[in-house]
């Protein structure tokens, strides 16, 4: 009894420390949501969002250590050790601005096509090495090549395009684009492992179904991390978005759907540690929608439009294990002949005149009655050389050079490989089509710089149009809800008051990726030379080896007679130490004997030995 009491007394501090470490920090919180946004072309955007607020994991003690509760150490520790203040990683595969009536995915931080990683690091002499360490560590975490192939691929001139969300001093911005990256199941599994729920409960369990998720069309995945400071807690957000078809090709012409119909699961039980679990439906303005069971209705600004939203609290025990049905008040869905375009659309193409020269043609459409100010930015590899003196801007076919307020061009400086960047400050007139043309030349790549599939071409990152006159979206404004209710009664003319293209959180609009052909040498010629040279060398070596190692000579072969007096090893008749044989080969005394037709003197027989005899190759 005394011994057990003493052991408890001695181990009490350890138990207390373990208990304290196991409890979540009171400031740590986890939120999750699922947003459904029907699109005018009969499809629907499905957006999963997860957010974790956390305090500094650093523990004040004599030894360096960190405790993590709801935050993933594999994500936070590389950022903490390399003095990263903010970081964003995004993967996007395709988006149709015209069909979706939206300038981009529903999540505003989604990048252009391919992969993109950007972040802010605290200054220092080793900032390049720290950035490289972070990109390689997270590239291994997401099963994707996020690190730079060369230090010159890092871009530092996009700090104004991606400003800090928390203003700090003495920091450097880095941007690294991978337009060739694509989303796959290898990216989904690491994403789920970062969540506290691990895809086992709550909304994340609906996402943890690769067989369903990867049948969707355009997809986007990303994370954003804001590290904690002395005055703010840390935040890390994750999202996954995809596009599904509500009108299938099996004869069903209605858009009606349910949660179970989409995910093959009923509403799951919420993650125990979550503070909020919300299912959100953004209503379609063109047709009345009925939902069952009913949810909480409200009005919010979303991407320049005042929209009606229905929300369900998935922490409600009455919803767990049930289903939610959404139905349109229509007999069948008719594909619209005209889909309203988004306020701003942008496309990019290449007009090739020669194999070594071309022109980037960027088309920007302003579909609103207001003038917009923006910055258009491009990222080029070192072998693309732009001609700034020949840049041309036209509006409705008329040259308007005065609409370009300024140009910032940072070309690559050989012999060091680096990325060229260019920024145009432009004014976009109302109801106009602006065309920007940038002539360029393709420099010659060295043989070793071509990618394995060189004939396919090389993808260029998406161009970026950054809007400078956006207004933050207001949330839960009573005046807006009153205006929305009045507009629904007054008719369509008044409902237009619920549109303001500048009232959006989308500051950046991306162009499509671009596949650019590059001059390539005849890669078949080196292989032809290698094959021919190898063949000649093989034949020459074989002949020389045979000539140097093969020997000729006479070997005495004794006659071995059996009881009948005939040779047991030779075929034919023997007479006077001679044998009459045909053209044949036999083994005599371990030698390979080549026989010819006629009589031969067995004391002088030519023997060809292919194996080693007494260490020598003899003949």
C-alpha positions in Angstrom: 0.0 0.0 0.0 2.8 2.4 0.9 4.7 1.5 -2.3 1.6 2.2 -4.5 0.9 5.5 -2.8 4.5 6.5 -3.3 4.4 5.6 -7.0 1.3 7.6 -7.5 2.9 10.6 -5.7 6.0 10.4 -7.9 4.0 10.0 -11.1 1.4 12.7 -10.4 3.3 15.5 -12.3 3.6 13.3 -15.4 -0.1 12.4 -15.3 -1.0 16.1 -14.9 1.2 17.1 -17.8 -0.3 14.4 -20.0 -3.8 15.3 -19.0 -3.1 19.0 -19.8 -1.6 18.2 -23.2 -4.5 15.9 -24.1 -7.1 18.7 -23.5 -7.8 21.0 -26.5 -6.7 24.6 -26.1 -9.8 26.7 -25.3 -9.2 28.9 -28.4 -9.0 25.9 -30.8 -12.2 25.6 -32.9 -13.3 23.6 -36.0 -15.9 24.6 -38.5 -17.2 22.8 -41.6 -19.8 23.6 -44.3 -21.2 22.2 -47.5 -22.4 24.7 -50.1 -24.6 23.8 -53.1 -24.9 26.3 -55.9 -27.1 25.4 -58.9 -25.8 26.8 -62.2 -27.9 28.0 -65.1 -26.8 25.2 -67.4 -28.3 22.4 -65.4 -25.2 21.7 -63.3 -24.4 22.4 -59.7 -21.3 23.5 -57.8 -20.6 21.5 -54.7 -18.1 23.2 -52.3 -16.7 21.6 -49.1 -15.1 24.1 -46.7 -13.2 23.3 -43.5 -11.7 25.8 -41.1 -9.6 25.4 -37.9 -8.7 28.2 -35.5 -5.7 27.5 -33.4 -3.3 29.2 -31.0 0.4 28.9 -31.1 1.5 25.3 -30.7 4.8 26.3 -29.1 5.0 25.4 -25.4 7.3 27.5 -23.1 9.7 25.0 -21.6 13.4 24.2 -21.3 13.2 22.0 -24.4 11.7 22.9 -27.8 8.4 21.2 -28.2 5.0 21.7 -29.7 1.5 20.4 -28.9 -1.2 20.1 -31.5 -4.9 19.3 -30.9 -7.0 20.0 -33.9 -4.2 21.2 -36.2 -2.2 18.7 -38.3 1.5 18.8 -37.2 2.6 17.6 -40.7 1.3 20.9 -42.1 2.0 23.4 -39.3 5.5 22.3 -38.2 7.2 23.0 -41.6 5.7 26.4 -41.7 6.7 27.2 -38.1 10.3 26.0 -38.5 10.8 28.0 -41.7 9.2 31.3 -40.5 6.3 31.3 -42.8 3.6 33.8 -41.9 1.0 32.9 -44.7 0.7 30.1 -47.2 -1.8 29.1 -49.9 -1.8 26.0 -52.1 -4.3 25.5 -54.8 -5.0 22.9 -57.6 -7.7 23.6 -60.2 -8.7 21.6 -63.3 -10.8 23.6 -65.7 -13.6 26.2 -65.4 -16.1 27.4 -68.0 -16.9 31.1 -67.4 -19.6 31.2 -70.0 -21.6 28.1 -69.0 -21.4 28.8 -65.3 -22.3 32.5 -65.5 -19.4 33.0 -63.0 -15.9 34.3 -63.5 -14.4 31.4 -61.5 -15.0 28.7 -58.9 -17.2 29.5 -55.9 -14.2 29.6 -53.6 -12.4 32.9 -54.3 -8.9 31.7 -53.4 -9.0 29.0 -56.2 -6.2 29.6 -58.6 -6.0 29.2 -62.4 -5.4 25.9 -64.1 -2.9 23.5 -62.6 -1.1 23.9 -59.3 0.0 27.0 -57.5 1.8 27.7 -54.2 2.4 31.1 -52.8 3.4 32.5 -49.4 4.9 35.2 -47.2 8.2 34.4 -45.4 10.1 36.5 -42.9 13.2 38.1 -44.3 16.6 36.6 -43.8 19.7 35.5 -45.7 18.4 32.0 -46.0 14.9 32.9 -47.2 15.4 31.1 -50.6 16.5 27.9 -48.8 13.6 28.1 -46.4 11.1 28.6 -49.2 12.6 25.6 -51.0 12.3 23.5 -47.8 8.7 24.4 -47.4 7.7 23.7 -51.0 9.4 20.3 -51.0 8.0 19.3 -47.6 4.4 20.1 -48.7 4.9 18.6 -52.1 5.6 15.3 -50.4 2.6 15.8 -48.1 0.2 16.4 -51.0 1.9 13.8 -53.3 2.6 16.6 -55.9 5.7 18.2 -57.2 5.4 21.7 -55.6 9.1 22.5 -55.3 11.0 24.5 -57.9 13.1 22.7 -60.4 15.5 25.7 -60.3 15.7 28.7 -58.0 15.0 30.9 -61.0 11.4 29.6 -61.1 10.5 31.4 -57.9 8.7 34.7 -58.5 8.9 37.6 -56.1 7.1 40.4 -57.9 3.5 39.4 -57.2 3.3 40.7 -53.7 0.8 43.4 -54.8 -1.3 40.8 -56.6 -1.5 38.6 -53.5 -1.3 41.0 -50.6 -0.9 39.8 -47.0 -4.1 39.3 -45.1 -2.3 40.2 -41.9 0.1 43.1 -42.4 3.5 42.2 -41.0 6.8 43.9 -41.6 10.0 42.5 -43.1 8.5 39.7 -45.2 9.1 38.4 -48.7 6.4 37.1 -51.1 7.1 33.9 -53.2 5.0 32.5 -56.0 5.5 29.2 -57.8 3.2 27.9 -60.5 2.9 24.4 -61.9 0.4 24.5 -64.8 1.0 20.9 -65.7 -0.3 19.6 -62.3 -3.7 17.7 -62.2 -5.9 16.6 -59.4 -6.2 12.9 -58.6 -6.9 10.5 -55.7 -3.4 11.0 -54.5 -4.3 14.6 -53.6 -7.6 13.8 -51.9 -6.2 11.3 -49.4 -3.6 13.7 -47.9 -6.2 16.5 -47.8 -8.5 14.3 -45.7 -5.6 13.3 -43.4 -5.2 17.0 -42.5 -8.8 17.3 -41.2 -9.5 16.5 -37.5 -12.4 14.3 -38.6 -10.1 12.4 -41.1 -13.1 11.8 -43.4 -14.7 9.5 -40.9 -17.5 11.7 -39.6 -19.3 14.9 -40.3 -19.3 16.5 -43.7 -15.8 15.2 -44.5 -17.3 11.6 -44.6 -19.3 12.7 -47.7 -16.0 13.9 -49.3 -14.1 10.7 -48.5 -15.6 8.9 -51.6 -13.1 9.0 -54.5 -15.3 6.9 -56.7 -18.0 9.6 -56.6 -15.9 12.7 -56.2 -13.7 12.1 -59.2 -16.6 11.5 -61.6 -17.4 15.2 -61.3 -16.3 17.8 -63.9 -14.2 20.9 -63.0 -12.6 20.4 -59.6 -10.6 22.6 -57.3 -8.7 21.8 -54.1 -6.7 24.1 -51.8 -5.6 25.1 -48.3 -4.8 28.5 -46.8 -2.8 28.9 -43.5 -2.4 32.0 -41.5 0.2 31.4 -38.7 -0.6 32.7 -35.2 1.0 36.0 -34.1 1.2 37.8 -30.7 -2.2 39.5 -31.4 -4.0 36.9 -33.6 -4.7 33.2 -33.5 -3.8 31.0 -36.4 -6.3 29.9 -39.0 -6.0 27.1 -41.6 -8.7 26.6 -44.2 -9.3 23.8 -46.7 -11.7 23.5 -49.5 -12.7 21.1 -52.3 -15.1 22.0 -55.1 -16.5 20.1 -58.0 -19.2 20.4 -60.6 -21.9 17.8 -61.0 -24.7 17.3 -63.6 -28.2 17.4 -62.2 -29.8 16.5 -65.6 -28.4 13.1 -66.4 -28.3 11.4 -69.8 -30.7 8.6 -68.8 -33.9 10.5 -69.8 -34.3 12.4 -66.6 -35.0 16.0 -67.5 -35.6 17.3 -64.0 -33.0 18.9 -61.7 -34.5 17.6 -58.5 -31.9 16.0 -56.2 -31.2 15.0 -52.6 -28.2 14.6 -50.4 -28.5 10.8 -50.5 -29.0 10.8 -54.3 -25.7 12.7 -54.8 -23.4 11.1 -52.1 -25.1 7.7 -51.7 -25.2 8.5 -48.0 -27.7 10.0 -45.6 -26.8 13.0 -43.5 -23.9 11.9 -41.3 -23.4 12.5 -37.6 -21.3 15.6 -37.0 -17.7 15.5 -35.9 -17.7 15.7 -32.0 -15.3 18.6 -31.8 -16.9 20.8 -34.4 -18.4 24.1 -33.3 -20.5 24.5 -36.5 -21.6 22.2 -39.3 -23.7 23.9 -42.0 -25.4 22.7 -45.2 -26.0 25.7 -47.4 -28.1 26.0 -50.6 -27.8 29.1 -52.9 -31.2 29.4 -54.6 -31.7 29.8 -58.3 -33.3 33.1 -59.1 -34.9 32.0 -62.3 -37.2 29.3 -60.9 -38.9 28.7 -57.6 -37.3 26.0 -55.4 -38.9 24.0 -52.6 -36.9 22.2 -49.9 -37.8 19.5 -47.4 -37.2 19.7 -44.6 -37.3 23.5 -44.4 -34.2 25.4 -43.2 -33.3 28.9 -42.2 -33.6 31.5 -45.0 -31.5 34.6 -45.3 -30.0 37.0 -47.9 -26.3 37.6 -48.7 -24.1 39.1 -51.3 -22.3 36.4 -53.3 -20.0 37.3 -56.2 -21.8 40.6 -57.0 -25.3 39.4 -56.6 -27.8 39.5 -53.7 -28.8 35.9 -53.3 -31.4 33.9 -51.3 -29.8 31.2 -49.2 -31.2 28.3 -47.2 -29.2 26.8 -44.3 -29.5 23.7 -42.3 -27.7 23.1 -39.0 -26.3 19.6 -39.2 -25.7 19.5 -35.5 -29.5 19.2 -35.2 -30.1 15.6 -34.0 -33.4 15.5 -36.0 -31.4 15.8 -39.3 -28.8 13.1 -38.6 -29.6 9.9 -40.5 -32.2 11.7 -42.6 -32.2 13.3 -46.0 -32.8 16.7 -47.6 -34.7 17.0 -50.9 -34.5 20.0 -53.3 -37.1 20.3 -56.0 -37.6 22.8 -58.8 -41.1 24.1 -59.7 -40.8 22.9 -63.4 -42.0 20.0 -65.5 -38.6 19.6 -67.0 -35.4 21.5 -67.5 -34.9 23.3 -70.8 -31.4 24.3 -71.5 -31.4 28.1 -71.8 -30.7 29.6 -75.2 -28.8 32.4 -73.5 -26.8 32.3 -70.3 -26.1 35.6 -68.7 -22.4 36.2 -68.7 -20.5 37.1 -65.6 -19.6 40.8 -65.1 -16.0 40.2 -66.3 -14.8 37.5 -68.6 -11.2 36.9 -69.9 -9.7 34.6 -72.4 -6.2 34.1 -73.8 -5.0 32.7 -77.1 -1.9 32.6 -79.2 -1.7 33.9 -82.8 1.2 32.1 -84.4 2.7 33.6 -87.5 6.0 31.6 -87.4 7.3 28.7 -85.5 9.6 31.0 -83.6 7.3 34.0 -83.1 3.8 34.6 -82.0 1.4 37.0 -80.3 -0.6 36.6 -77.1 -4.1 37.9 -77.6 -6.0 38.6 -74.3 -9.7 39.4 -74.6 -11.4 41.1 -71.7 -15.2 41.6 -71.8 -16.8 44.1 -69.4 -20.5 43.2 -69.4 -21.5 45.9 -66.9 -22.3 49.6 -67.2 -19.4 50.7 -65.0 -15.8 51.4 -65.7 -13.4 49.0 -64.1 -9.7 49.3 -63.1 -7.5 46.3 -63.1 -4.0 44.9 -63.4 -3.3 42.1 -65.9 -0.3 39.9 -65.1 1.6 37.2 -66.9 4.2 34.6 -65.9 6.6 33.5 -68.7 9.4 31.0 -68.7 12.8 32.4 -69.6 12.6 31.3 -73.2 9.6 33.5 -74.0 10.8 37.0 -74.8 8.1 39.8 -75.1 8.4 42.9 -77.2 7.0 45.7 -75.1 7.4 48.3 -77.8 4.9 46.5 -80.0 2.1 46.0 -77.4 -1.3 47.0 -78.8 -4.6 47.6 -77.1 -7.9 48.0 -79.0 -11.5 48.5 -78.0 -14.2 47.7 -80.5 -11.5 47.6 -83.2 -10.1 51.1 -82.3 -6.6 51.5 -80.9 -6.7 52.9 -77.3 -3.2 53.1 -76.0 -4.2 55.6 -73.3 -6.1 52.8 -71.5 -2.7 51.3 -70.4 -1.7 53.4 -67.5 1.6 51.7 -66.8 3.7 48.6 -67.7 6.0 46.8 -65.4 8.2 44.2 -67.2 10.8 42.1 -65.4 12.5 40.0 -68.1 14.7 37.0 -67.5 18.3 37.8 -67.3 20.6 35.1 -68.9 22.7 33.2 -68.3 20.8 32.7 -65.0 17.4 30.9 -65.6 14.6 32.9 -64.2 10.9 33.7 -64.8 9.8 36.8 -66.7 6.9 38.7 -65.2 4.8 41.5 -66.7 2.0 43.7 -65.2 -0.3 46.0 -67.1 -2.4 48.6 -65.3 -5.4 49.0 -67.5 -8.8 50.8 -67.6 -11.7 48.7 -68.9 -14.5 50.9 -70.3 -18.2 49.9 -69.6 -19.9 47.5 -72.0 -16.7 47.0 -74.0 -14.5 44.3 -75.5 -10.9 45.0 -74.8 -8.2 43.2 -76.8 -4.6 43.3 -75.6 -1.9 41.9 -78.0 1.6 41.1 -76.8 4.1 40.0 -79.5 6.8 37.6 -78.4 9.6 35.3 -79.6 10.5 31.8 -78.6 14.2 31.4 -77.8 16.0 28.1 -78.5 16.2 25.6 -75.7 19.2 23.5 -75.1 18.8 19.8 -75.9 18.8 18.9 -72.1 16.2 21.5 -71.3 13.4 19.8 -73.2 10.8 17.8 -71.3 10.4 14.1 -72.1 7.3 14.8 -74.2 8.7 17.8 -76.0 6.6 17.5 -79.1 3.5 18.0 -77.0 4.6 21.5 -76.1 4.9 23.3 -72.8 2.1 24.7 -70.7 2.2 28.3 -69.6 0.5 29.4 -66.3 -2.8 31.2 -66.4 -2.9 35.0 -66.8 -4.3 36.9 -63.8 -6.7 39.9 -64.0 -6.7 41.6 -60.6 -9.6 44.0 -60.0 -8.7 47.1 -58.0 -12.2 48.5 -57.4 -14.0 45.7 -55.5 -16.1 46.3 -52.4 -16.1 43.8 -49.6 -19.2 41.7 -49.4 -21.5 42.7 -46.5 -23.0 39.9 -44.4 -26.4 39.8 -42.8 -27.3 43.4 -43.6 -31.0 44.0 -42.6 -31.4 46.7 -45.3 -30.3 44.3 -48.0 -32.8 41.7 -46.9 -35.5 44.3 -46.9 -34.5 45.5 -50.4 -34.5 41.9 -51.6 -38.0 41.2 -50.2 -39.3 44.4 -51.8 -37.7 43.6 -55.2 -39.3 40.1 -55.3 -42.7 41.8 -55.0 -42.0 44.7 -57.3 -40.8 42.6 -60.3 -37.7 42.0 -62.4 -36.8 45.7 -62.9 -36.4 46.3 -59.2 -34.6 43.0 -58.7 -31.7 44.4 -60.7 -30.9 46.6 -57.7 -29.6 43.4 -56.1 -26.7 43.3 -58.5 -23.4 45.2 -58.0 -20.4 43.7 -59.9 -18.0 45.4 -57.6 -19.5 43.9 -54.4 -17.6 40.7 -54.4 -14.8 38.9 -52.6 -13.4 37.8 -56.0 -10.4 40.1 -56.7 -8.6 37.8 -59.2 -10.0 36.3 -62.4 -7.8 33.8 -64.2 -7.4 33.0 -67.9 -7.1 29.5 -69.2 -3.8 27.7 -69.3 -1.9 27.8 -72.6 -0.2 25.0 -74.5 2.7 26.7 -76.4 4.6 24.9 -79.1 8.4 25.3 -79.0 11.0 24.7 -81.7 12.2 21.2 -81.1 15.2 19.4 -82.7 14.9 16.1 -84.5 15.1 13.9 -81.4 15.1 10.7 -83.5 18.6 11.5 -85.0 20.5 11.1 -81.8 18.8 7.7 -81.2 19.6 6.6 -84.7 23.3 7.5 -84.3 23.4 5.7 -80.9 21.8 2.5 -82.4 24.1 2.5 -85.4 27.3 3.1 -83.3 26.3 0.4 -80.8 25.7 -2.1 -83.6 29.1 -1.4 -85.3 30.9 -1.6 -82.0 29.2 -4.9 -81.1 30.2 -6.5 -84.4 33.7 -5.2 -84.3 34.2 -6.4 -80.7 32.8 -9.8 -81.4 35.2 -10.3 -84.4 38.2 -9.1 -82.5 37.5 -11.2 -79.5 37.2 -14.3 -81.6 40.4 -13.6 -83.5 42.4 -13.0 -80.3 41.0 -15.9 -78.2 40.4 -18.7 -80.7 43.3 -21.2 -81.4 43.8 -24.0 -84.0 45.7 -27.2 -83.6 45.9 -31.0 -83.9 44.7 -33.2 -81.1 45.4 -37.0 -80.9 42.1 -38.8 -80.2 42.4 -42.3 -78.9 40.0 -44.9 -80.2 37.7 -46.3 -77.5 36.5 -49.7 -78.4 33.6 -51.7 -76.8 33.4 -55.3 -76.4 32.3 -55.8 -80.0 35.3 -54.0 -81.2 33.5 -51.0 -82.5 33.8 -47.4 -81.2 31.3 -46.4 -78.6 31.7 -42.7 -79.4 32.1 -42.6 -83.1 29.5 -43.6 -85.7 30.6 -45.5 -88.7 33.0 -48.3 -89.5 36.7 -48.4 -88.4 39.4 -50.1 -90.3 43.2 -49.7 -89.9 42.8 -46.9 -87.4 40.5 -45.1 -89.9 36.8 -44.4 -89.7 34.4 -43.8 -92.5 31.8 -41.3 -91.3 29.3 -38.8 -92.7 29.0 -35.2 -91.9 28.2 -35.3 -88.2 29.3 -34.0 -84.8 30.0 -36.0 -81.7 31.7 -35.6 -78.4 35.1 -37.3 -78.0 37.0 -37.0 -74.8 35.1 -33.9 -73.9 35.8 -32.3 -77.3 33.3 -31.4 -79.9 34.4 -33.3 -83.0 33.4 -32.0 -86.5 33.1 -35.0 -88.9 33.1 -34.8 -92.6 32.2 -37.3 -95.2 34.8 -39.9 -96.2 37.6 -41.7 -94.5 39.6 -39.8 -91.8 42.7 -40.7 -89.9 41.6 -40.7 -86.3 45.1 -39.8 -85.2 44.7 -36.5 -86.9 41.3 -35.2 -86.4 40.4 -31.5 -86.4 38.5 -30.8 -83.1 36.7 -27.6 -82.3 36.3 -26.9 -78.6 33.9 -24.1 -77.6 34.4 -24.6 -73.9 37.5 -24.0 -71.8 39.8 -27.0 -71.5 42.5 -26.6 -68.9 41.8 -22.9 -68.8 42.4 -22.4 -72.6 40.0 -22.2 -75.5 41.4 -24.7 -78.0 40.6 -25.7 -81.5 
